[in-house]
Amino acid sequence: MSTQNRFPHPLYSATVLQPAYVDAQSYLFAPMLAAHEAHAIMLAECKIISRANAAALCEAVQKIRATGVAAYAYQPGVEDLFFRIESQIIELAGADFGGNLQLARSRNDLGQALARMALRTEVDALSAELLKLRQTVFNLAQKHLHTLMPGYTHTQPAQPVTFAHYLAGMLTFLAKDQQRVVAAYANVNESPLGAAAFTGTGFPIDRQRVAQLLGFDGVIESTHHSIGAGDHLTDVAFAIQSLSIGLGRVTKDLLFLATQEAGAVHIDDSFIQISSIMPQKRNPVVLEHLRARLSRALGFAQTVVTQCHSIPYGDTQDIEDEILPPLLAALHSVRECLALYAAVFDTLELNTMHLASRADHGFTTATELADVLVRAAGLPFRLAHKVTAALVQNAVRNNQQASDLDLSHIQAAAQAVLGHGLDLTSEQLAQALDPRRFIEMRVGLGGVSPQATAQLLQNQSAQLAQDETWHQQAQARLVNAEQLRTQEARAYWAK
């Protein structure tokens, strides 16, 4: 047999095996050792192997852990990190004891478990960054309950709002994304161990015990799904996609508000870059980087979804080694965006006087004027709408703003539409056109008034506290499992 026909082919080694090995060193080394310990402990408790055998295995694992991952660099001819570590365990524990580590287990269920353990750490980190961003946005919203500004629909001035009301909307979708992350974590943090190749094992093992020792919240009952599952991967990808899309839309808004024409927000100097030839330029490129990186996260996440499509429902590399690079890249990209966005919002300043002066430009209070014509003048809304539309059209033709209008203008519009004037006072007209009164009138649930927005923010704060508690409890469960497994393993190898 020629050298070229021996496994592995040099090109296969360089393009497939070595990159996967390096990924395993980075993400799977610690989970692998933990899984070996848990499996050995369970095998002994179920009397499948002797206590002496379990002690030798746990002691070997401890020595490998102490040596560190750097000692186990890639070697051509070794298929993956699992075989490299297994051979070291056999060498340390002896062939009789070391060779029993893979009893009632396969690389299939072990590999799935290690990926889930690595993935839950990354999803947990995503959850933490999202909590930080929500808190930062909440703090900013609290400062701007009364900051008047124009609100937009179809990118045109529509109605007066406050910046806090806009941010409360942002907090709403971020809270929903947090729940998507929580749900994805729950799906990820289920143990496939005990499924073996995919049909289970004939040994009387305790799948729940292994799950407990490794910090899994439960066991995937179906041994087939334990190996063939891809929904936990797409759940993470979908959460990243939703988050990236929502933040991308906010990025679009901020880029507009940061223009000189809008003059609304001031991006901190620490995020501004200048032009090489135009000394007047103040470029908010941090938002452009965010937009690009959110697109990157979205693309990586879509790769995961596409890769899970139209593959066999079972053991396949598409959802094993090959899925980790794009999924981890998506997680890293979106986490960077969350951290960067938190810093941007933490330093963001608003041109509040300019925003307030622009709040009624474009006749943004026209809706309230139509409502006043219903309440005060007794018109049906559709006629009130026509009178108000005629008033605005005349003002636009005459290059007038809302502040230029008086009672004569509304009476002229009414005469043209209705054939008669209206029972309306100058004070009623002025109040209807006042943008601050516009927002103060909207006190209903979730409305734009400072009072309603403050209540919405209070509800968001309570939800944020609940989500923070969940995050702390999830972390605590992993820490407790680590302590339990370490204690149990030490009881074997310390003797």
KELUM-797084 format. One line per field, with one value per residue (C-alpha): residue number from 1; residue in one letter; y, z, x. Coordinates in nm, 3 decimals, padded with zeros to 5 digits. Each point is the difference from the previous one (the first is absolute). Example, Ala and Ser with C-alpha at 12.3 -4.5 7.8 and 13.67 -1.06 7.14 Angstrom:
<pts>
pos = [1	2]
code = [A	S]
c2 = [-00.450	00.344]
c3 = [00.780	-00.066]
c1 = [01.230	00.137]
</pts>
This chain:
<pts>
pos = [1	2	3	4	5	6	7	8	9	10	11	12	13	14	15	16	17	18	19	20	21	22	23	24	25	26	27	28	29	30	31	32	33	34	35	36	37	38	39	40	41	42	43	44	45	46	47	48	49	50	51	52	53	54	55	56	57	58	59	60	61	62	63	64	65	66	67	68	69	70	71	72	73	74	75	76	77	78	79	80	81	82	83	84	85	86	87	88	89	90	91	92	93	94	95	96	97	98	99	100	101	102	103	104	105	106	107	108	109	110	111	112	113	114	115	116	117	118	119	120	121	122	123	124	125	126	127	128	129	130	131	132	133	134	135	136	137	138	139	140	141	142	143	144	145	146	147	148	149	150	151	152	153	154	155	156	157	158	159	160	161	162	163	164	165	166	167	168	169	170	171	172	173	174	175	176	177	178	179	180	181	182	183	184	185	186	187	188	189	190	191	192	193	194	195	196	197	198	199	200	201	202	203	204	205	206	207	208	209	210	211	212	213	214	215	216	217	218	219	220	221	222	223	224	225	226	227	228	229	230	231	232	233	234	235	236	237	238	239	240	241	242	243	244	245	246	247	248	249	250	251	252	253	254	255	256	257	258	259	260	261	262	263	264	265	266	267	268	269	270	271	272	273	274	275	276	277	278	279	280	281	282	283	284	285	286	287	288	289	290	291	292	293	294	295	296	297	298	299	300	301	302	303	304	305	306	307	308	309	310	311	312	313	314	315	316	317	318	319	320	321	322	323	324	325	326	327	328	329	330	331	332	333	334	335	336	337	338	339	340	341	342	343	344	345	346	347	348	349	350	351	352	353	354	355	356	357	358	359	360	361	362	363	364	365	366	367	368	369	370	371	372	373	374	375	376	377	378	379	380	381	382	383	384	385	386	387	388	389	390	391	392	393	394	395	396	397	398	399	400	401	402	403	404	405	406	407	408	409	410	411	412	413	414	415	416	417	418	419	420	421	422	423	424	425	426	427	428	429	430	431	432	433	434	435	436	437	438	439	440	441	442	443	444	445	446	447	448	449	450	451	452	453	454	455	456	457	458	459	460	461	462	463	464	465	466	467	468	469	470	471	472	473	474	475	476	477	478	479	480	481	482	483	484	485	486	487	488	489	490	491	492	493	494	495]
code = [M	S	T	Q	N	R	F	P	H	P	L	Y	S	A	T	V	L	Q	P	A	Y	V	D	A	Q	S	Y	L	F	A	P	M	L	A	A	H	E	A	H	A	I	M	L	A	E	C	K	I	I	S	R	A	N	A	A	A	L	C	E	A	V	Q	K	I	R	A	T	G	V	A	A	Y	A	Y	Q	P	G	V	E	D	L	F	F	R	I	E	S	Q	I	I	E	L	A	G	A	D	F	G	G	N	L	Q	L	A	R	S	R	N	D	L	G	Q	A	L	A	R	M	A	L	R	T	E	V	D	A	L	S	A	E	L	L	K	L	R	Q	T	V	F	N	L	A	Q	K	H	L	H	T	L	M	P	G	Y	T	H	T	Q	P	A	Q	P	V	T	F	A	H	Y	L	A	G	M	L	T	F	L	A	K	D	Q	Q	R	V	V	A	A	Y	A	N	V	N	E	S	P	L	G	A	A	A	F	T	G	T	G	F	P	I	D	R	Q	R	V	A	Q	L	L	G	F	D	G	V	I	E	S	T	H	H	S	I	G	A	G	D	H	L	T	D	V	A	F	A	I	Q	S	L	S	I	G	L	G	R	V	T	K	D	L	L	F	L	A	T	Q	E	A	G	A	V	H	I	D	D	S	F	I	Q	I	S	S	I	M	P	Q	K	R	N	P	V	V	L	E	H	L	R	A	R	L	S	R	A	L	G	F	A	Q	T	V	V	T	Q	C	H	S	I	P	Y	G	D	T	Q	D	I	E	D	E	I	L	P	P	L	L	A	A	L	H	S	V	R	E	C	L	A	L	Y	A	A	V	F	D	T	L	E	L	N	T	M	H	L	A	S	R	A	D	H	G	F	T	T	A	T	E	L	A	D	V	L	V	R	A	A	G	L	P	F	R	L	A	H	K	V	T	A	A	L	V	Q	N	A	V	R	N	N	Q	Q	A	S	D	L	D	L	S	H	I	Q	A	A	A	Q	A	V	L	G	H	G	L	D	L	T	S	E	Q	L	A	Q	A	L	D	P	R	R	F	I	E	M	R	V	G	L	G	G	V	S	P	Q	A	T	A	Q	L	L	Q	N	Q	S	A	Q	L	A	Q	D	E	T	W	H	Q	Q	A	Q	A	R	L	V	N	A	E	Q	L	R	T	Q	E	A	R	A	Y	W	A	K]
c2 = [00.000	00.341	00.278	00.196	-00.277	-00.016	00.177	00.288	00.152	00.307	00.233	-00.157	00.038	00.366	00.110	-00.219	-00.181	00.263	00.292	-00.221	-00.108	00.361	00.082	-00.299	00.121	00.341	-00.105	-00.371	-00.086	00.095	-00.144	-00.322	-00.053	00.081	-00.250	-00.268	00.053	-00.009	-00.313	-00.183	00.094	-00.117	-00.328	-00.075	00.098	-00.228	-00.277	-00.028	00.059	-00.035	00.289	-00.064	00.038	00.326	00.125	-00.068	00.178	00.304	00.023	-00.014	00.275	00.213	-00.039	00.098	00.304	00.104	-00.042	00.237	00.007	00.145	-00.333	-00.168	00.168	-00.141	-00.297	-00.126	-00.346	00.066	00.047	00.235	00.122	-00.279	-00.274	00.198	00.034	-00.356	-00.137	00.211	-00.129	-00.359	00.069	00.157	-00.237	-00.316	-00.191	-00.198	00.299	00.267	-00.209	-00.007	00.375	-00.043	-00.266	00.085	00.308	00.104	00.290	00.092	00.076	00.129	00.237	00.131	00.053	00.185	00.229	00.078	00.071	00.234	00.162	00.064	00.197	00.220	00.046	00.089	00.266	00.134	00.022	00.196	00.255	00.044	00.069	00.267	00.170	-00.001	00.160	00.268	00.082	00.007	00.246	00.227	-00.021	00.109	00.324	00.085	-00.045	00.362	00.033	00.101	-00.100	-00.079	-00.361	-00.151	-00.235	-00.087	00.211	00.318	00.212	-00.150	00.089	00.145	-00.255	-00.008	-00.165	-00.211	-00.132	-00.105	-00.169	-00.174	-00.159	-00.110	-00.146	-00.193	-00.183	-00.055	-00.164	-00.227	-00.087	-00.079	-00.252	-00.151	-00.037	-00.157	-00.245	-00.086	-00.059	-00.234	-00.203	-00.010	-00.099	-00.351	-00.308	-00.247	-00.225	-00.358	-00.004	-00.161	-00.030	00.086	-00.307	00.010	-00.269	-00.340	00.100	00.112	00.362	00.303	00.276	00.245	-00.036	00.093	00.297	00.114	-00.025	00.208	00.274	-00.094	00.098	-00.328	-00.296	-00.031	-00.305	-00.110	-00.155	00.063	00.370	00.016	-00.063	00.142	00.324	00.328	00.210	00.120	00.135	00.176	00.136	00.178	00.117	00.132	00.193	00.158	00.084	00.171	00.197	00.105	00.112	00.208	00.168	00.056	00.204	00.209	00.052	00.133	00.250	00.118	00.055	00.229	00.180	00.057	00.186	00.376	00.032	-00.178	00.144	-00.223	-00.214	00.051	-00.309	00.018	00.114	-00.333	-00.162	00.267	-00.014	00.289	00.039	-00.003	00.309	00.158	00.159	00.076	-00.364	-00.178	-00.353	-00.222	-00.310	-00.207	-00.032	-00.113	-00.264	-00.111	-00.023	-00.210	-00.227	-00.056	-00.104	-00.232	-00.159	-00.032	-00.169	-00.249	-00.083	-00.055	-00.235	-00.209	-00.010	-00.088	-00.266	-00.170	-00.009	-00.313	-00.227	-00.349	-00.010	-00.177	-00.001	00.228	00.235	00.285	00.054	-00.110	00.138	00.192	00.197	00.140	00.257	00.198	-00.031	00.115	00.277	00.120	00.000	00.184	00.260	00.082	00.011	00.254	00.208	-00.009	00.113	00.274	00.118	00.020	00.228	00.217	00.043	00.061	00.304	00.118	00.364	00.164	00.350	00.038	00.362	-00.067	-00.314	00.186	00.275	-00.261	-00.197	00.173	00.053	-00.179	00.055	-00.295	00.108	-00.020	-00.317	00.181	00.292	-00.243	-00.154	00.346	00.071	-00.316	00.082	00.377	00.065	-00.317	-00.115	-00.365	-00.105	-00.044	00.358	00.125	-00.181	00.173	00.345	-00.055	-00.134	00.308	00.224	-00.176	00.006	00.373	00.061	-00.202	00.194	00.325	-00.124	00.017	-00.208	-00.099	00.290	00.244	-00.110	00.179	-00.033	00.166	-00.280	-00.280	00.188	00.044	-00.371	-00.087	00.236	-00.167	-00.354	00.039	00.320	00.158	00.098	-00.182	00.067	00.007	00.243	00.121	-00.167	-00.335	00.031	00.093	-00.293	-00.239	00.112	-00.010	-00.304	-00.021	-00.008	-00.265	-00.240	00.088	-00.098	-00.355	-00.154	-00.343	-00.325	00.031	00.353	00.272	00.216	00.016	-00.160	-00.295	-00.043	00.006	-00.284	-00.194	00.050	-00.115	-00.319	-00.043	00.044	-00.275	-00.230	00.084	-00.095	-00.333	-00.074	00.088	-00.241	-00.277	00.065	-00.015	-00.320	-00.164	00.087	-00.126	-00.336	-00.047	00.100	-00.240	-00.284	00.070	-00.008	-00.320	-00.182	00.118	-00.119	-00.337	-00.049	00.096	-00.265	-00.255	00.123	00.158	-00.337]
c3 = [00.000	-00.094	00.255	-00.178	00.063	00.375	00.242	00.028	-00.339	00.060	-00.148	00.208	00.307	-00.073	-00.098	00.215	00.287	00.123	00.008	00.180	00.245	00.076	00.059	00.234	00.194	00.042	00.089	00.079	00.213	00.339	-00.081	-00.120	00.325	00.201	-00.205	00.051	00.376	00.010	-00.212	00.213	00.320	-00.141	-00.126	00.346	00.175	-00.234	00.073	-00.365	00.089	00.332	00.233	-00.068	-00.372	00.056	00.225	-00.268	-00.262	00.220	00.097	-00.365	-00.088	00.283	-00.121	-00.354	00.133	00.200	-00.306	-00.201	-00.351	-00.154	00.057	-00.244	-00.328	-00.328	-00.137	-00.353	00.009	00.316	-00.116	00.273	00.357	00.140	-00.120	00.114	00.354	00.006	-00.087	00.277	00.251	-00.099	00.042	00.344	00.135	-00.170	-00.285	00.218	00.183	-00.267	-00.266	00.196	-00.023	-00.319	00.145	-00.064	-00.197	-00.356	-00.156	-00.130	00.332	00.150	-00.289	00.016	00.376	-00.028	-00.269	00.217	00.301	-00.203	-00.162	00.326	00.124	-00.309	00.020	00.368	-00.094	-00.263	00.263	00.230	-00.269	-00.092	00.363	00.015	-00.314	00.128	00.326	-00.187	-00.228	00.301	00.181	-00.305	-00.041	00.362	-00.081	-00.301	00.109	-00.095	-00.297	-00.282	-00.357	-00.329	-00.051	-00.346	-00.215	-00.349	00.084	00.010	00.303	00.135	00.362	00.301	00.228	00.272	-00.025	00.302	-00.188	-00.290	00.239	00.182	-00.331	-00.044	00.351	-00.087	-00.293	00.191	00.282	-00.255	-00.142	00.352	00.028	-00.331	00.138	00.320	-00.201	-00.219	00.310	00.142	-00.321	-00.011	00.363	-00.031	00.023	-00.291	00.197	00.021	-00.357	-00.103	-00.381	-00.012	00.134	00.364	00.175	00.153	00.317	00.298	00.001	00.176	-00.257	00.253	00.226	-00.279	-00.091	00.363	00.028	-00.317	00.078	-00.261	00.091	-00.130	-00.232	-00.361	00.033	-00.362	-00.072	-00.372	00.052	00.238	-00.300	-00.288	00.163	-00.175	00.148	00.288	-00.259	-00.202	00.319	00.080	-00.360	-00.005	00.324	-00.151	-00.320	00.183	00.218	-00.295	-00.204	00.285	00.080	-00.371	-00.024	00.301	-00.167	-00.307	00.215	00.189	-00.319	-00.119	00.334	00.005	-00.332	-00.001	-00.169	00.287	00.267	00.262	00.164	00.082	-00.022	00.253	-00.132	00.103	-00.284	-00.266	-00.285	-00.219	-00.371	-00.143	-00.214	00.129	00.338	00.075	-00.008	00.313	-00.108	00.235	-00.146	00.311	-00.124	-00.340	00.166	00.204	-00.309	-00.178	00.298	00.059	-00.365	00.062	00.297	-00.204	-00.281	00.227	00.166	-00.338	-00.090	00.302	-00.103	-00.360	00.110	00.210	-00.297	-00.208	00.178	00.142	00.340	00.176	00.045	-00.256	-00.003	-00.124	00.358	00.181	-00.063	-00.307	00.179	00.282	-00.197	-00.145	00.317	00.227	-00.246	00.009	00.380	00.021	-00.256	00.164	00.346	-00.123	-00.139	00.329	00.197	-00.251	-00.011	00.380	-00.009	-00.272	00.194	00.323	-00.155	-00.234	00.028	-00.146	-00.138	00.205	-00.091	-00.371	00.025	00.186	-00.263	-00.272	00.177	-00.179	-00.338	-00.278	00.178	00.231	00.226	-00.278	00.152	00.326	-00.189	-00.177	00.339	00.145	-00.288	00.101	00.371	-00.013	-00.332	-00.014	-00.343	-00.103	-00.016	-00.376	-00.055	00.269	-00.184	-00.329	00.159	00.162	-00.325	-00.187	00.268	-00.032	-00.381	-00.004	00.251	-00.204	-00.315	00.189	00.155	00.352	00.310	00.271	00.216	-00.274	00.004	00.174	00.021	-00.338	-00.176	00.153	-00.067	-00.364	-00.032	00.166	-00.232	-00.303	00.117	00.195	-00.140	00.348	00.284	00.326	00.362	00.109	00.208	-00.055	00.325	-00.113	-00.328	00.173	00.240	-00.285	-00.182	00.309	-00.022	00.375	00.063	-00.272	00.195	00.338	-00.133	-00.081	00.345	-00.095	00.042	-00.179	-00.118	-00.071	00.305	00.260	00.250	-00.225	-00.116	00.361	00.081	-00.303	00.109	00.351	-00.147	-00.211	00.308	00.178	-00.300	-00.013	00.367	-00.064	-00.294	00.205	00.270	-00.259	-00.127	00.348	00.080	-00.326	00.079	00.357	-00.124	-00.213	00.287	00.235	-00.250	-00.042	00.375	00.037	-00.276	00.129	00.348	-00.126	-00.222	00.279	00.221	-00.252	-00.098	00.332	00.177]
c1 = [00.000	00.140	00.040	-00.270	-00.255	00.058	-00.233	00.000	00.070	00.222	-00.260	-00.278	00.217	00.075	-00.350	-00.225	00.167	00.242	-00.249	-00.253	00.269	00.092	-00.367	-00.024	00.305	-00.162	-00.353	-00.020	00.304	-00.148	-00.347	00.163	00.189	-00.313	-00.202	00.266	-00.015	-00.380	-00.016	00.257	-00.182	-00.332	00.143	00.136	-00.323	-00.193	00.256	00.094	00.366	00.180	00.080	00.367	-00.066	-00.188	00.280	00.261	-00.210	-00.069	00.366	00.105	-00.246	00.132	00.359	-00.101	-00.184	00.305	00.222	-00.218	-00.137	00.317	00.175	-00.238	00.075	-00.124	00.193	-00.058	-00.147	-00.205	-00.355	-00.118	00.051	-00.218	00.235	00.303	-00.140	-00.130	00.343	00.153	-00.256	00.076	00.370	-00.050	-00.266	00.124	-00.158	-00.239	-00.142	00.048	-00.166	-00.325	-00.064	-00.203	-00.230	-00.367	00.102	00.079	00.181	-00.345	-00.168	00.325	00.060	-00.355	00.034	00.330	-00.138	-00.301	00.220	00.220	-00.300	-00.183	00.303	-00.012	-00.377	00.035	00.257	-00.241	-00.273	00.233	00.090	-00.365	-00.089	00.271	-00.128	-00.359	00.111	00.196	-00.294	-00.233	00.226	00.003	-00.378	-00.049	00.182	-00.215	-00.361	-00.067	00.236	-00.232	00.085	-00.168	-00.103	00.013	-00.204	00.117	00.311	-00.216	-00.098	-00.322	-00.084	00.183	00.164	00.260	00.339	-00.094	-00.304	00.224	00.244	-00.287	-00.092	00.359	00.001	-00.315	00.155	00.324	-00.200	-00.166	00.342	00.119	-00.282	00.105	00.353	-00.136	-00.210	00.300	00.211	-00.263	-00.001	00.380	00.042	-00.150	00.218	00.028	00.237	-00.114	-00.124	00.329	00.006	-00.373	-00.184	00.106	00.200	-00.054	00.183	-00.215	00.119	-00.149	-00.044	-00.144	00.304	00.241	-00.218	00.003	00.379	00.044	-00.251	-00.258	-00.355	-00.140	00.042	-00.113	-00.222	00.018	00.338	-00.053	-00.064	00.295	00.224	-00.203	-00.120	00.066	-00.280	00.219	00.243	-00.266	-00.161	00.327	00.031	-00.358	00.059	00.311	-00.185	-00.286	00.239	00.215	-00.301	-00.143	00.330	00.063	-00.319	00.107	00.337	-00.179	-00.191	00.306	00.197	-00.279	-00.033	00.378	00.002	00.046	-00.339	-00.173	00.228	-00.158	00.267	00.366	00.218	00.282	00.338	00.151	-00.198	00.058	00.252	00.109	00.063	00.351	-00.067	-00.323	00.077	-00.365	-00.108	-00.121	-00.082	-00.206	00.164	-00.068	-00.356	00.123	00.218	-00.298	-00.215	00.264	00.062	-00.368	-00.021	00.293	-00.176	-00.318	00.192	00.175	-00.332	-00.163	00.286	-00.095	-00.364	00.087	00.247	-00.269	-00.235	-00.058	00.247	-00.069	-00.169	00.282	00.376	00.162	00.297	-00.222	-00.124	00.315	00.350	-00.110	-00.274	00.213	00.207	-00.295	-00.208	00.282	00.087	-00.362	00.003	00.331	-00.107	-00.332	00.158	00.255	-00.284	-00.190	00.304	00.080	-00.360	-00.010	00.305	-00.158	-00.325	00.187	00.170	-00.278	-00.111	-00.308	-00.051	-00.318	-00.079	00.034	-00.211	-00.275	00.000	-00.045	-00.271	-00.290	00.167	-00.181	-00.335	00.060	-00.289	-00.260	-00.149	-00.073	-00.158	-00.235	-00.083	-00.072	-00.239	-00.186	-00.003	-00.052	-00.175	-00.208	00.121	00.013	00.364	00.010	-00.123	00.238	00.279	-00.095	-00.008	00.339	00.146	-00.125	00.157	00.337	-00.008	-00.069	00.280	00.249	-00.091	00.059	00.327	-00.143	00.074	-00.246	00.120	-00.111	-00.365	-00.284	-00.377	-00.056	00.187	-00.205	-00.324	00.098	00.071	-00.334	-00.186	00.161	-00.078	-00.324	-00.147	-00.007	00.230	00.074	-00.079	00.365	00.205	00.355	00.102	-00.137	00.187	00.325	-00.028	-00.073	00.315	00.224	00.234	00.052	-00.373	-00.021	00.218	-00.154	-00.345	00.109	-00.008	-00.138	00.191	00.332	-00.079	00.253	-00.075	00.278	-00.238	-00.086	00.360	00.123	-00.239	00.120	00.360	-00.089	-00.144	00.311	00.218	-00.192	00.043	00.369	00.035	-00.175	00.227	00.307	-00.118	-00.043	00.352	00.149	-00.188	00.114	00.359	-00.040	-00.132	00.312	00.229	-00.179	00.027	00.371	00.051	-00.202	00.187	00.338	-00.089	-00.120	00.306	00.238	-00.159	00.133	00.344	00.101	00.010]
</pts>
